[in-house]
Amino acid sequence: MRILNLMAALGSAVLMLSSISLAQSVQQGSCENPQTQIDMNICAGQSLRAADGDLNADYKMARDAMRRLDSYLEGGNKRAEKTLLTAQRAWIKYRDGACDAEGLTVQGGSMAPLVVAGCLERLTRQRSEDLRRLFEIN
């Protein structure tokens, strides 16, 4: 029994070290041409985080533009910022649901995280473009 526990612990340690090694190799620039599914999944996650950062910056700019618009409007027409917030919340639900559905096409497979992250990144970048239009015209 002790041998089995030792083997299991050793196997876990090897997996953890290899995962750290793989993550480090991806962090060192192999996202230009990832070769393994793990690398592809890690790189997709990195791309998604970058897209999310861009989205947050674009949302803040759009929100500021809507606040300026509200400052010019009168009475009950001052609803640009609130309308943007409502739209953004609805968009997040749409994006998450759409990408969940896309991920179901490869459910249980090793590429499922890649498919979901790719969908999330694609829709997030599209939303960033839409938000930029709001503050570029204001």
N, C-alpha and C positions, 0 to 999 in steps of 0.2 A: 504494500500500500504506500509506503514511504517513497519507493522508487517511482510509482505512478505520479504522486504529488510533485516530486522533484522534477520529473519529466514535463509535467504540465507547467510548472513554474518556469522551467528553462525554455519551453516553447513560447510561453507568453513573453518572456524577456527578449527572445530572438525576434519575435514579431514586432515588439515595441521598438527595438533598436533599428530594425529594417524600415519600419514606418518613419522613424525620425530621419534615417539616412535618406529615404526617398523624398521626404518633405524638404530636406536640406538641398538635395540635388535639384529639385524643382525651383526652390528659392534662388538658386544660383544661375538661373536664366534658361533652364531647359524648357520653359513654357513656349519658346519659339517653335519647338518641334517635340512635344511630349511623345514618348514612345510606349508607355504602359498605360493601362486603364487607370491605375492609381494616379499617375502623373496627370492624365487628362482630367480626372475628377478634381485634383488639387488645383490645377490651372484654371478650370472652370469656376471654382470657388473664388480664386483670386480675381478673376475678371468680373465676377458678380459683385464682389466687395468694391471694386473700383467703380463700376456702374452705379452702385448704390450711393457711393460718395458723391458722384457727379449729380445724381438725382437730388440728393439732399441740398446741394449747393444751388441747383436750378430751382428747386421748390422755394428756397428762401428768397431768391431773386424775384420769382413770380409773386410770392406773397407780398414782398415789398412793393411791387408794381401795383398789385391789387389794393394795397393800403393807400397808395398815392391816388389811385382811381377813386376810391371811396372818399378821399378828402375833397375831391372836386364835385362829388355827387351830393344831392340834397335828400334829406329825410329818409324815406323808405327805400330809396334807390341805393343807399350805402350798404351794399351786400356783396361786393366783389370778393373781399377776403373770405367771408363765410362761405360763399359759393365755391371758391377754390378749395377750401378745406373739405367741404362735403364731396366735391368731385374727386379729390385725392384719396379720401377714405374709400370711396366706391371703386376707384381704380385699383387700389391695393387688393381689395377683395376679388375683383375680376382677375388681376394678374395671378394671384395665388391659386385661384380656382382653375384658371386656364392651364397653368403650368403643372398643377396636380394632375389634371386630366391627361396632359401630354406625357407626364411621367408614368402614368398607368400603362402606356403602350409598351413599356419595357420593365414593368413591375417585377421586382425580385432579381433582376439582372444586375451585373456589376456596372453597367453603363447608366443605370437609372439616375444616380446623382448628376452625371454629366448632362443628361437630357433635361432634367429639371433646372439645373443651374443655367444651362444654355438658354432655356426658355425665359427664365427670370431675367437674365441679362438682356436678352433681345427686347423684351417688353419694357424693361426699365429704361433702356437707351431710347426706345421710341417715346416713352413718356417724358424723358428729359428734353427731347426735341420739341414736344408739344408745349412744355412749360417755358422753354426758351422763347418760343413765339410770343407768349404772353408778355414777357418783359422786354422783348426787343421792339414791340410795337407801341409800348407805353413809355 
